[in-house]
Amino acid sequence: MVKFHHRHMILQTITKEYLRFPIGLYIAVLGFIVAFLAFYMIPGETAQSAIYSDFTLSFTDSEKDGTWDVTDLSQPTSVVIAPGNNHVYAASSGSNSIILFSRNSFTGRLQQIQTYTDNENGIDGLSQVHDLAISPDGFHLYAAGEADDSVAVFSRDTESGLLTFIEKHKNGIFGVHGLDGVSGILVSPDGKNVYAAGTHDDQIVVFDRHAYFGTLTFKESITDGVAGVDGLDGSRGLSMSTDNRFLYSTGVVDDAVTVFSRDTSTGVLSYVEMKKDGSGGITSLNGANDLLVSPDGQYLYVTAPNDDAVTVFNISTSTGALTFVEAQVDGVLGVDGLDGAFGIVASPDNLHVYVVGLNDNAISTFRRSSLDGSLIYVEVSIDGTATVDGMQFPVSTDVTSDGTHIYVAGKGEDSIVEFTRSSSTGMITYSGKSTNNFQGVDGLEGVTDVELLSNEKVLYTAGYDEDTIGIFSASATTSILTYNGQINDSQSASNYLDGVYTLESSSNSKFLYAGSSIGDSISAFSINSATGTLAYIEHHIDNTAGVEGLDGVRDIRISPSGSHLYTAGFEDNAIGVFSINGTSGQLSFIRSYVNGLNGVHGIQGATAIAISPDGKHLYCAGWKGNSVAAFSIDDTTGLLNYLGYISNEQHGITSLWSPSDLEVTPDGKHLYITAATSDSLTAFKREPSTGSLSLIGFLKDNTNGIDGLDWASSLEITSDGKHIVVTAAIDDMITVFRRNPSTGSFTLRGYFKDGQLGVDGLEGAYSVNISADDSSVYVAGKDENMVSAFLGTKLSYSYTPYPTAVPTSTPTPSPVPTPYPEFTIIPEDQFKVKEIKGNLSSVKVVHPNKKAKFIFKSPPTEMSFDAPIYETSFQITMDMDKSHCSVEPRNGTNLRCIDLKAFDYLGEPLSGIDFWFPATLRATMTNQELALIGGPEKAYLEALAGRLRFEGFDKRRPGLEWIEIHSDQTLKRNISGLSGASGVEISSDGKKVFVTSDLRPSISLFERNENTGTLTFIGSTIMEGGKDNSPVSLEPFHSGNGIYVSSIDSIVTAYHYGVAGGLSKSTEVIEGLENTPGFAVAISEIP
């Protein structure tokens, strides 16, 4: 896919530091949103609703660099979801820990946040922690420490999910008893009590709970065999009726379930009855383990691992007594997954029940009868089948309160397994797992490209900042990604993935080619069709073995025939051509085409390539030239024939400022181009026979209600040619446009924005890739180090159509070739500030030609610009009190003077502001990074089109000021005395400017216009002196009619200037300073 440069990126030398941003994996699926567009719409003001068959997206997944590292998750025995569904907790009995995960509410993916371990940071009571319970208000968590014979109490931050240890209650201490081998814990729905099952003591312990602090007070214990109580031998599971009146417990050894009535005021329990395996016709409670009361409070479900069964009881609403209804047994009537039936949970809608089978490594889905609560088997998900993983020996399960996701604790694989749930069918789909010691996703830092194989099974990512290619398996039905590993610069045999920027795969999915913009190379890999793993084949480096055109490679494209590969070399301003060996995947360099050579133009800053579907024409975007060049292709030889180019401000085109990506439609009729600085998407009509282009129209961000094109970075067209998907790096969005195949016009359909509708991973949206069947869309979020996945589908839905905002124009064929202009006018609002260091500020300029002129409107002045002298950059001086001038470049070829004025928030001029204070304006800007001292307050600079301005300018808020550049002048080298210009000083009256020169030691005098800051040359004087008279320091006379100059040979000379102009040497010469420390490197006159 095509890449582009960030808005504040230096254009001549791209370094990794400037491309690196401070800037992660969420996996899951969202169901299709039937009858509604799943992304934002901008309705027309008067348009009527209509029905259309269209292309829409639904967010499914995001993969983030450095996430999903899971530690201390050893032998999980319990998993619980906190109220609000934002956090999940796992009891890790093998590490004596509680693991806290954050949960993505849309994807269901988990990310480990914190671990709480026994005997660390004052925490106690978690040895072999077995069960967890959260209070209904979400403010407290309670843990059963089986080996500690303790209940540990934590307070919980409902926003962050973080826990704070409060206390523990241990068996045999302070009157507490009944907690030996505690393995079950429950908070009553009313929050008044906590109940714990002491498995070795055969008891249920009752605590009063403080409603605010969450602390516990021991109240009583109920013991098996005492006062007629029965069924608690090996007490384990606990569940309470929804009306808080009855408590149910399982006895693992007794093979029983016991019923207690509860005093809702005191929490005290009274024995009611017991149901035991082998009694009353019940034969399905052997090893009774877990149980739950249905959400409607009418039925009780009990699992029995020794009977491989789940038993259903009806609950008497008056007494709580149980009546046997039925039992579902593994292997009977098609039921599967219940071998070792262990944990159980019901969906909140009361429609389905889910049971994990310890020995089957499975979770079974049952539909629940509304008539008698009986269960109807639906399906089973088994570890190792249908991509399900991490579910060996599942022991616990929980479901979110909205019923969208189910989590299973896989004790045998140290995992928490994630499923998405269909609310209509109850069926579940595996979406991922969090496994102990899983190292997580790597290689997405600074991700710039995504490449999906044609088989749609594997997705590759280019991690520019990590010199890494990431490997993901992709689900063709859900678009969900699973991280499978990576290959990086140090690991690959090539060692040439430095700054890997662009990826391209062969149409047969056998080979992958990676372009490295820092390594100036292209590497070839063979692909394992089953796993997607890569094997290094070879690499080619710019200026090595005759290869040319790879300096700063930004894009790679393979011809439709698969016989040739083309590269866009940004720094070389070139297109490279290679032949491909279809058997080995090896490349052979043929030649390169360079901007300005052999009549080729329009590829200055070559950054993107598109090839027509018929393979006859190639189009290349020139970022620095604001242009697109056209070539015809000889598919036999791979050679190109230059046809011509189009550029911004020509033929009615005003939307090609920094073209970032381009694509030819599948029918070959049109070419679409995104432009980053123009914030635009432009359509051209393409003549298939000649390849010539003519403008149709364009859309720009924030015009005609259009959003989602701010720094438009890349685009893809669906296989049917009806839709265009565009990424916008500043807007953090992907936007969908509908294309009219006949006219080429397009209209905005909708968009997704990072952080809205649960969408994540679009920050700095950089590149997009669509599967061949349009079912999946993948986006690289460079600033978030993430890859996002979306489902693409054609749905019929109602919506209010957008107004058509494509400008009407008469197509004007571009001349072939277009004459190369010698001079171009560039408005003052089309340059970008790069950095500020002391008094020198680099302003990087994007311009189409070697020569340019900058027009400053107030007052009207001009600055000529000549690329060969100092390359697309010039210097400005940030100085209010001194000369307003600087030498540029540092070798003294030019003298640059600027008049800067500062204003307060009301537009009043500011005085006494010194802009010599050093600061750096970075590509990623924050107030802290941009602070400049401005009077008594700090001021913040921001790079804006047209001027420098203090960030956050708002007339409603006093204290915010801005700066404007009012005039600009550059004096060229042909002026006498500027050869090796080394110093600048202004006279005390502000009317004269002195410039010293090193190469030919001299002093030049200029008249300065106090209103505009422009200079007029008066004359220059050759300095006379000793063996080395190069000037070092200047100091104007306070009288205003002369200047002192010190030189390296330790002589200070005074020069006067008269009314007629020019400088004359004074008889006042100070010598004999050779033995003075530091020599005469600085001078100052005392008035």
N, C-alpha and C positions, 0 to 999 in steps of 0.2 A: 504493500500500500504506500501511498504518497505521504511524504512528511513535509513539515514546514518549520519556519523559525519562529521562536517566541517573539512576542511584540517588542521586548526590550533587548533582543539578542544582538550582539555586535555582528556586523555583516561580513567583515573581511576575514577575521580569524575566529572561528568557532572553537571555544575551549570547553572542556568538560565542566569547568567550574561555572561558566556562565549558563550552561544548559541544565545544571543540577538545581533542583528546587527542593526546599524542605517539605517535604511532602510526607495498601495494604492488603481473612478471605471469607466472604459470606457466600453460602450456597443454599439455594432452595428454589422452589417453584411457586409462582403465582398463577392461579387459574385464569383462563381467558375471561375477560369482562364482556359477557355477551350483551349485545344491544347498546353498548356504550363504547366510545373511543377511549382507550386506556391511557391517553395522554392529553395534555392541555389543549383546549381549543380557544381560538379567538373569534368569537361570533361576529358575523356581519350585523350592522345596525338594523337593517330592514329586511334581511333575507328570510325567506320562509324555510321551515324545516323540510328535509327531503330524505329519501332513502337511497343509499348508494352501496355498491359492493366495493370495498376498498381494502387497503393494506394498513394494518395497525400493529402496534407493538405492546407487549406486556413484559415488565421487568421480571427476571427470574433469578439472577445470580450475580455476584461480584466477587472477584478474587483479588486479595490485597497482599502486597509483598510483606513478608515478615510476620504474617499472622498465622494463627492456628498452631503455634508451638504449644504443645500440651505436656505438662510435667506433673508428677506426683499422683497421676490417676491410676492407682494400682488396686485391682480387685474391687471395683465399685459395687456397692451393695444396695444403693438407693439413689434415686434421682427424683427431685421435686422441682416444680415450677412455682416461682413466687407470684403473688397477686400482681396483676398488670402485665404479666408475660414477658417482662424485659430481662429477667435473670433466671438462671437455672443453677441448682446446687446439686452436687454429687457427693455421696459419702464414699470415701476411698479407704476401705478397711485395711488394705495392704500398706498404705503409707500413713495411716492414722491421721487422715486429713479430710477437710471439707474443701472441695474445689468450687470456686465461683466462676460462672460463665456469664458473659453478656449474650443476649439473644437478639438477633435481627428479627423484628416482628413480621417482616414480609417474607424473607427468605427462610427463616427458621434456623439459620446457621448460628453456631455457638463459637464464642471466642473466650478463652480463658483470661480472667482478669486477676484473680488472686487465689492464693492457697493458704489455708489455716491449718496448722499442724500441731499435734499434741506436743506439749512441753516446749513450745517455741513462743516467744513474745508473751509469756504469761498464760498461754492457753493450756487448759487441762481438761481431762475427761474424755478425750477422743481416741483412746487406744482401741484399735479395731472398731472404729465407729461403724455402726450397722444401719442406722435408720435416721431420717431427718423429718422434721415437721415445722411448718411455718405458721405463725399465728394468722388468723383471718384478716387482721388489719395490716399484715405485712411488716410490722415493726420488730418482730423477734423470730429467731430461729432456735430450735431445740434439737439436740443431737443425742442419740443413744450410743454411749461408748461401751461396747460389749465386754471387752477385756478390762476396762476401767471400772465396770459395775457402776457407771455414773451417767447422769444426765447433765450435759453442758448447755449453758444458756448464753445466747448472743443477742445483742441488739443489732438491728439492721437498718441501714440507710436506704430508704425506699427509692431514692433517685439513682444512686450509684450501685446499690446492692451490697456494698461493703459491710462486713460484720465487725462487731466489737465484742470481745469476750467479757461477760459480766460475772458469771459464777458457775459452779458445778455442785451437784448433789450426788454424794457417793454413798454407796451401800455401807451401812454400819457406822456412819458418822452423823452426829447431831440428830440421832433418833430416826434417821432414814433407814428403811429396810425393805427388802423385796426386789432389789435391783441387781441381784447376782445374774450376770450374763444377759443384761438388758439388751433386747434386740428389736423392740417395737416401741414407737412413740406416737402420740396423737394429741393435738390440741382440739378441744371441743369447739364446734362451730360458733358458740356464743363467746368464745375466748376466755371463759372463766376458769377453766381447768386444763391441766396437762395430765395425760395418762401414759404410763410406761409399763411395758410387759417384761418382767424379770423371768427369762426363760429357765434359768437354772433354779430359781427360787419358786417356780410355778405360781407366780403371783402377778397381780395387776396393782400398780402403785398409783395413788391419787395425789396430785398436787393442786393447791390453790395457786392461781396465777394473778400477779398484780397487773391490772389492765394497762397501766402507764409504763412502769419500769420493766415489766416482763419477768420479774423475779418470781421464784417459786417457793412455796411453803408446803412441807410435807403434811398430808392430811391423814391418809390411811393406806393400808394395803389389803387386798383381797387374796386369800390363799386357797389353793386347790386342796380339797378335802377338809376344810375348816368351815364350820357353820353351814354344812350342807352344800357348799360350793363344789362343783365338779366340772371337769373338762379343761382345767388350766395346766395340766401336766405338759411342760414344754410350751408355756404360753408364748405366742409370737405375734400374730396379726391383730390389729385394732381398727375398728371402724364404728362410727356413730351415726345414728339417724339424723336426718336433716332438721328435725324438730327438737334436737338435743335431749330427747327423753330416754333413748336406749343406746347401750353400748354392746358391741359384739366383739368376741375375742376367739382366736383359734388356739388349740392346744396341739402342738406337733406330735407329742408323745401320746396324748389321749385320743388322737384322730377325731377331734371334736371341735364344735363351735358352741360357745357359751353365750347366753343372753343375760344382760343385766339391765335393770331399770335404773334411771339416774334422776336424782333430785336436782332439778334445774337451778335451785337456789344455792345449794351447798356443794353440788358435784358428787355427793356420796352415792355409791353403787349398792344395789340390792339384787341378789341372785334371783333369776327367773326360771331358767331351764337350760338344758344342754341337748344338743343333737350330736350323736356319736356314730361313727362308722360301724356298720354291722348291726345297728339297732333301728327298729321302726322301718325296716325295708330300705334303709340308706346304705349304699355300698360304694360310695364315692368320696369319702372323707379321710382316706388313709394318708397320714402325714399332712393334715390340713395346715395350710401355710398362710395364705393371704386372703383377704376378703374386702368387699366393698358394699356399701348400701347404694342402691340406684339413686340418681339425682332426684327422682320423685318420691323417694323414701318408702316405696312399696315392696322392694325386693332386695334380697341379699344374695350375693354371689361369692362362692368360696372355692379357692383352688386347692387341689390335693395332688402333690407331685408323685406320691407313691401309687396313686390310682390313675394318673395321667388324665385328670378330669377337672371340670368346673361344675359345681353344684348350684342349683337355683332354688331359693326358698322364698315363699311369700311371707311378708311381715304383717303381723296383726297391729293395726294402728293404735289399738287400745292397750295391749299388754306387751307388745314387742315380740311375742312368741312367734316361732317359725313353723311353716308348713312346707314340706318338701314338694317341689314342683317337678323337677327333672334334673338330669345330669348329662353333660356333653363329655364324651369319652373319646380319647385319641384312637383313631383307626376304626371307629364305629360310624356307619352311615356317611362315610366320606370325610369325616372330621380329621384334620391333620394339624400338627404343630403343638399338641398338648402333652407330648411325652415329657414328664417332669414339670407339669403345669405349676407355675410359681407365682409370678406377679400378675396383677389384674388392675384394669382401669376402665371407666365408662366415659363415653363422650359426653360433654356438657349438654348436648341436645337430647340426651336420654335415648338415642337411637341405636347406639352400637356399644359393644363391649370388646375389649382387647385383652388377650391373655398371652404371656410369654411362656414358652416351653423350654425349660432348662436343658433337657437332653436332646430336644429337637433343634436347638439353636434357632428358634423361630418365634414369631409373633403371629397369632391367629386373630382374624377379624370375624365377629359374630354380629348379626343383626338381631335386635331385641324386639320381641313381640310386645305390642302394646296391650294385648289381651291378658296374658298371664305371666309376662316377664321371661318366658322361655327364650332360648337362643337358637338362631338359625345360622349355621356355618356359612361364611362368605368366601374367605380366602386365607392363605397363609403366606408369609414372607419368611424365607429361610436363608440363613447366613450362607454365603457362597453361591447363591443363585440370583439371577436377574440383577447383578451388580451389588447386591446387598453384602455388606461387610461389617466386621466389628461386633457381631452378635453371638459370639460363642458363650455359652452358659448365661443366657439373659436371666436376670433375677428381679428386675424392677422396671416399672414403666409409669409414665405420667403423660397427660395430655393438656395442652393449653386451654385456658378458659374460653377462648374463641373457637376451639375445636379444629384449628388449622394444622397443628403439628403435634406429633407424638415422639417422645424420647424414650429410649430403652438403655438400661445399664447392662453392657456386655461384660460380665465379670471375668470371663475367660480370656478376653482380648483387651482388657483394660481400656474399654471404650464406652463412650456415650454415642448411641446411634440415633440418627435423625430421620424422621419420615414426615412427608406432607400428607395431609388427609383430605379426601373429598367429602365435603359436607353432605352431598347428595347420596353417594353410594357407601360412604364410610370406608372405602378402600384406601389403602395407604401406599405411598411411593417412596422408596429410599432416596434420600437427598444428600446424605453425607454422614461423616462420623468424626468424633474428636477422640483421638487415640493417644495413650500415654507415650511420651518420648517421640511423638510425631514432630518432625522438624519444621513442618509448615511450608508455606509457599515461599519460594525464593526466586530472584531474578526479575522482579517486576519494578525495580526501582528506576524511575524515570522512563517508564515504558513508552515507546514511541510507535510501535507497530504491532498489529495482530494479523496472523495469516492462518486461515482455515484450509485444511487439505480438501481437495475435491471430493474425497470420500466422506467428508464431514465428520470424521471420527476423532481427529486430532487438531488442536489449535496450538500454534506457536506464538510466542511473544518476544519482542525485542526489548530487553532491559538495558537501555543506553547507559545509565549510571552504574550498572553492575557488570557491564560487558558480558551479558548473559542472554541465552535463548531459553525461555521457559517452555515446558512441554506439558500440555493438558489434554486429557481425553475429554471429548465433547459428546453430549447426548443429543442425538438428532431429533428426539421427540420432546425433550424438555429444555434444551440448550444449556443445561447445567454443565459446569466444568469440574473436573477432578484433577488436581495437581499430580503429575507423574514424575517430576524431576526437572533438571536443567543441565545445560552445558555452558560453561563460561570460558573466558579467555585463558585462564590458567589451566583449566581441565582439558580443553580441546587440543587436539594434536596441532592445530594450526597456530594457536596463540595469536590469532588475528581477529578477535572479536572486540577489539578496543573501540568502545563507542558504537556498538552494533545498533543500527538505526532503522534498517529496512529489511524486510523478508519477502521472498517470492518462492512459491513451490511449483513444480512441474504439474501439468494437467493430469498425469498418471499417478500422482502422489508418491513418486519414487525418489525425488530429489528436492532438497531445500537449499536455497541460496541466500546468504546473509551479507548485507552491505554494511561496512563499519566506517563511520564518518571520521573518526579520529585515527583509526588504523589505515585509512585510505586504501581499503582492500575489499575484496569479495571472496567469501569462502563457500565451498560446496560441501554438502553432506548428503549421504544416502539415508533413506527413511525406512525403518522397520514398520511394515504395513500393519502389523498386529499391535505393537506397543507405542509406535510413534517415536521411539528412541532414534538418536542420530549417530551416524558414523562418519567421521571426517574423511573427505576425499582429497581436497586440495584447496589452495588459496592463490589469489593473484593480488599483487601490491602495485600501487601507482608508481610509475617511474622505475619499475623493476622488470627485467626481461622483456623490455619493449612495450610494456603495458602503460597506457596513458588514459587520462580522463576519469580517474577514480579518486582524485583529491576531494575529500569531503563528500563522498557518495551519499546521496539522499534518497534515491529510488531505484528499484530494479523492476523491469518488466520482461516477460518472456513472450515471444511472438506466438500468435494463435497456432502456428504449425509446430511449435515447440523446438524449432531448429536454431533459434538465435535468442540471445539475451542482451538487453540494452540497459545501460546505467546512466543516471543523472549525477554528474560530478559538480557539486555546488562551487567549490573553490576553484576548480579547473574551468568553470563555465563551459562544460563539455558534456557530450554524450559518448559513452563508450559502447563498442559493439563486439560481442563475443559469439562464437558458434558453440553449440551444445552437442556433445556426444550423447545420443539418446540411450546408449547402452551403459556407459560408465558414469554419465553425468558430468564429465570433465568439460572444462571450458577452454577455448582457444581464442586469444585476442585477435581481432581483425584490424580495427582502426578506431580512431576517435574523431569527433567533429567538435571544433572549438569555436566559441563565439569570436567574431572578428577575423577569422582565418578562412580563406577560400570562399569568401562571400557569405559565410554563415553569420546570421544575426538573430537576436531574440532569445538566446539561451544563456544570457548573463545571470549567474546564480542559478544554474539548472537545478530544479528541485523536485520536479514531478514529470512522469511520462505516462502517456496514454496511447494505446495502439488500437486502431479500428478493428472491428470484429472480422473484417475480410482480410486483415493483415496487410493492407495496401498503404496505410499511412500511419505515421507516428507524429505525435504532438508533444512538445516539451514546454513546461512552464519555466520562465525565467524570473525568479524571485527579484533579483536586483534590477532587472530590466523592465519590470512591470509588463511582461510580454509573454506571448505564446508563439512558438515557431512551429512550422509545419514541414514535414519531410515525406517523400514517398519512399517505399521500401521495396527493395529487390529481395524477395524471400529466398531466392536461390543462393545469393551471396551474402545476404544480410545487410548490404550496403544501403546507405541513405542518399537521397537526392534532395537538397535543400529547395524548398518552394517559396518561402517567405515568412513573414511574421506579422502579428498584430500587437499593438501595445496600447497602454492607457493614453487617454486624451487624443486618440486617433479614430477616425471613422465613427464618431459618436460614442466611443467607448469611454466610460468614466468609472468603471468598476473593476479594473484589473490591477489595483495597487497591491503589490506583493501577492501574486497568484500562488496558492498553496497546494492545490490539487486539481485534477481534471480527469474526466471520464467521457468516453464515447458511448452512446446508447447502444443496446444490443442490435437495434435495427440499422445502426450506422448513420442515422439521419441527423443527429444532433451531438454537440459537444457542450458539456457543462463544466464550469470552472468556479471554484471557490477562491476568494481573495481575502487574505487575512487583514491587511490594513484597511481595505475598502469595506470590510464586514459585509461581504456580498456573495451572491450566487448568480452567475451570468449564463445565459443560454445563447448558443450560436447554431445557426443552420450549417450543416456540412454537406458539401457537394461530394457524393461518394466517388465519382469518377476522377475528379481533380484534387479532392481533399481541401479545397478552399472553404473559408468560413465567412459567414456574414452574421451580424448581430441581430438577435431577436429581441432581447430585453434582459433586465436583471432586477433582483430584489436586494435591498440593503436593510441592514438591521436598524430598528427604530424608525422606519419610514413606512407609512401606509399600514400601521398596525403590525408590522413584522417584528418578530422577536426570535432569538436563537441563531443569529448570524454574527455575533460579536466575536471577532477574530476567527472567522470561518476557517477551519483547519483541514478538513478532508471531506470527501463525499464518496458514496457508492450508489449504484443504480440497481434496482431489483431486476431479476432475470427476465421478467415480462416487460421491462422498460417503462412501467407505469408510475414508478415511485422513485424518489431521490431521497436518500438519507444523508444528512449533513451533520458534522460535529462542529461545535463552537467552543474554543478553548477558554475564552474569557467569560462567556455565558455559562460554561459548565453544562452544556446541553447537547442533545441530539434532536434534530428537527426533521420531520417528514414532509416532503412536498409531493404533490400529485402532478404528473406530467401528462400533457396532451400529446400523444404520439404523432399526431398529424401536424400540429403547429409548432411543437416544441415549447410552448408556453407552460408555465407551472404555477401552482397555487399552494399556499401553506395549508397543511392539514392538521398538524399538531406537534407537540414536542414533549420530551422528558427533561427535567432539570434535576441536577444533583441535589439530594437532600429533600426532595419533594415526592410525595406518593410512594415513599419507601425506597426510592431509587438511590443507589450509592455507586461511587466509582467513576463519576463523570467530571470530577474536578480536573480542569485542564484537558478536556476531551480532545484527543490528539489524532486518532485514526479510527476508521470503521471498516468492518469486513462483514459481508452478508453471504450466507451459505447459498449454494447453487439453486436450491429449491425455495429460497427466501424464508425458510422456517426459523433461522437463527441469525441474530445480529450481535456482533461483538464489538466493543468499543474500548480503546486504550485510554485510560485516564492518567495522563503523565504526571500531573501535580499531586495525585493521590496514590501513585504507584499501584494502580488497580486496573483490572480488566472487568468490564461489566457485560452481562449476557441478557439478551432480550429474545422473546419469542416473537416471530413475525408470522402473521396469518391474515388471510382474506376473510373478512367478516361482513355481514350485512348489518348496518347499524344506523340509527337515527342521529342526526346532528344538524347544527346550523352551518351551512356552507360558509367558507371564507369569501370575502370579496377578492376578486382578481386584481392583483396589484402589479402585474407585469406591465412595464411601460410599452406603449405601442411604438413601433418604429419600422421604417421601411428598410429591409435588409440591403446593406451596401457591401458588395463583394470587396474583399481586401485585395489590394494590388499584389501581384506576385512577380518579383519580390517587392516588399515595401522599401522605399528608399530609406537609407539610414540617416536620421536627422543629426545635424552637427551641433545644434543648440536647443535647449528646452527650458521653458520657463516653469519653475516649480514654486507654488505658493508657499507662504511662510508656515502654513499649517500642515506641511508635509515633511517634517523632519522629526526625529526622535532624540531626546536627551539620553545619553548613556550613563555617564558617571561624572561626579564632581569630586575633584581632589584638590584641596587648597584653592588656588586662584585659577586653575585650569579645568575646563569642563569639556569633555569630548561629546560632540553631537554627531551621531551617526546618521547619515543621510541615504535613503533609498532613492535612486534616480535611474532613469532609463538609459542614459547615454554617458559618454565620457565627459561631456561638458554640460554644465547646467548653470542657471542663473537663479538666485534667490531674491524674491521681491518682498521687502518689508514695507508695510503700508503706512505706518505712522512713526516718523515722517517717511515719505517715499524714498527709499535708498535701495541700492542693489549690491549684491556681492556675487562676483563671478566665481565659478567653481570649476576646478580642473582636476579630474581624477588622477592623472599621472603624477601630479605634484605631491599630493598628500592623501591619495586614495579616499574615497567616499567618507571622509571625516574632516572636521575642522575644529578649531579650538575657540572657546569664548572665555572671557575673563569675568569672574563674578566679583567685582570690586566697585563699591559706591564712592569711596573717598579718594582713591588714587587715580591712576592713569587711564583706567578703562581699556587698557591695551595689553596685548600679550604677543610674544613671538611664537610663530607656528610654522612648520613643526619646530622642534627644539634646536634643529641645526640652523635655524634662522633664515629660511627661504621667504617667509612672509611676516608681515606685521598685521595683527588683527585687533581692531578696536570696536568696542561695543558700548553703547549708552544704555544702562539699565536703570529702571525706576521702580520703586516699590510703593505699594498703596495699602492703606488699611481697609477694613471691611466695608467702609462707606465710600471708598474710592478716593480718599484724601491721601496726598503724597506723604510718605514716611521719610524721616531724616535720621542721620546718625546710625545707620545700619551698616555693619561691616560684614561683607560676604566673603572675607578671606578665611573665615573659620572652616577648617577641613571637614569634609563629610563625603560620603560615598552614596551615590544613587544607584541602587542595585536593580537587577532585573525583577526580582520579587521585592516589592516595596512595602515597608511598614513605617509608621511614624518614627519609631525608635531609630531605624536605619537612616532616615533622611533628615534628622534634626540639624538645622542650621541656626546659629545665634542671630536673632533679629531684634535689636533693641532690648528691652527688659524681658521679653518673652521669647520662647522658642517658636520657630516657624518650621513648617514641614513642606518639603518640595515634592512635587508630583510631575511625572512626565506626561504632558498633555500635548495634543496637536495644537500648534499655533503659538504657544507661549509656555513659559515656566509659571507654575501657579502653586500657591500654597494649597496643600491637600485639604479638602473639606470646606472650601470657600462657601460661605453662607451668610448673607447680609443680616439674617436674624440672630446670628451668634457673634457678638463682639469678640475681638481678639484674633480673628482669622484674616490674614492678609494675603496678597498675591503679588507676583512680580511679572512684569512684561518686558520683553526685549523691544526697544524702540528704534534702534538703528544699528547698522552693521556695516563694517567696511573692512576690506582686505587690500593691503598694498603689496604689490608683487615685487619680485626680486629685481626687476629692471630698474627700480629706483635706486639711485646711488646711495651707498652707505648701509644697505641692508644685507650685504653678503656676510652670512654668519652672524646675524643679529643676535645679541646676547643679553641686552638690558634695556628696560624702558623706564622713563621717569617723566612726570608731568611737572610743569612749573607751578610755583606757589599761587600764581594768579589763575591757573587753569587754562592759559591761552597758548602755551607751548608744550610740545612733547619732544623729549630727547631720546634717541635710540643709539646705543653703542653696538659696535660690530667687532667680532673676533678675527675673522679670516683676513680682513684688511683693516687693522685697528683704526677706527674712525668714530666720529660722533656725527649723527644726523639730526637736523632740526626740522620740526613740522609745526605748522600753524594749526591750532585746534579750534573747531567751531563749537562753542560752548552749548549751543542748542541741540545740535545733531550728533556731536562727538566725532564728526568726520575730520580727516586730516588733509592738510595741503603741504607738500614738500617744499622746504625753503632752501636747504643746502646742507652740505656735509663738510667736515674738516678732518684731514688725516691727523692721527695722533702721533706726536713725536716723543721720543723717550729713549730709554736704555735698551738693554738686550732683549727684554720682553715687555712690550708696552701694551699688551692686551688689557682692555678695560675690565675692572672688577666691580666697582661700585660707583653710584651716582648720587649727588646731593645738590638740588637746586639752591641758588642764592635766595635768602629770605627777601632780599630786595627785589627779586623777580627778574633780574636782567642777566643771569648767568648760571653756571653750573660747575660743581667740583667733580672731577673724575679721578678715581684711584686706579692704578694699574698693577699688574703682577710684579713689575720691576720696582715696586715700592715707591712710586712717585705719585704725588697728588698734584693735579694741574687744574687751574681755574680757566674757564672759557666764558667770554662775554658775547652777547649778541646785541647788535645795534638796531636802530629803527629801520634801517634798510634790509635787515635780515642777515642771516649767516652768522657764523661763530668765529671769534678771534681769540687766539691764545693769550692769556694774561701773563704778565711777568711774574705773577705769584706762583711759584713752584716749590713744593715742599719735598725735600729729598732727605737722604740719610736715615731712612726707616728700615734698612735691611736687618738690623739687629732687634727690631721690635717684634715681640712674639706675635705670630700670625700675619706679619707684614701688614700692608695697608689694604686689607680686604674689606673694610667698611669705613665710611667717613660720615661725619655729621657736623653741621655748622651750628655754633652757639649764637643765637641772636643777641 
